[in-house]
């Protein structure tokens, strides 16, 4: 399981446990199945109205991606690109074709196939960039569905609250004031459910999917750069060093945080007096 998702789930459970055990006389006071049904049913109904059925059905399986750790195999892609570059540099096209049969990256496979077909570099880059843009648009739309659900959930929570308030006013009109408190608590629980689902379920899933897309785009751009270098017939060692820069650990490109030496030479080159 994805470590960050596991930590988030544990923290969420602890938060709910604190709410149920320490802020209420009885944990049952936070359970209201009709209110939860209003929020869930309303959110799903509005989502199905907003998006085509095929898109909503497709994103349901994406929820599983939040709970498992997905490897992008960038290191493997770099090694495959470098190996194919060596074979291509030697002019062994047959060996490149055999290597393509074992690669798991269809994006890389397409690029290399275009290279060995002697396609112009710019045409290859245009095609691969189009595929990158298509993946980015599709996965952004998938994450946007969960952001839409995060916007709908609190709204239907307020709807449930209004329904509960109407019921409370009817009780007050009948003179049974003893039931006002329980009815008010039930009315407010739907808002609680809406906010909880939006901020602990739908919105975190959207952010996780967006982050996954960013990592996949970095990997695809790395492959695109490697294909471009192969088209230019750059040395395999140069290609390897260039692609490894995509995997380099983050460092501050603006400021070096090492201690400044007292003997630092000024910009104009003059020595300190």
Secondary structure by P-SEA (a helix, b strand, c coil): ccaaaaaaaaaaaaaaaaaaccccccccccccaaaaaaaaaaaaaaaaaaccaaaaaaaccaaaaaabbbbcaaaaaaaaaaaaaaaaaacaaaaaaaaaaacccaaaaaaaaaaaacccaaaaaaaaaaaaaaaaaaaaaaaaaaaaaaaaaaaaaaaaaaaaaaaaaaaaaaccccaaaaaaaaaaaaaaaaaaaacccaaaaaaaaaaaaaaaaaaaaaaaaaaaaaaacccaaaaaaaaaaaacccccccccccccccccccccccccc
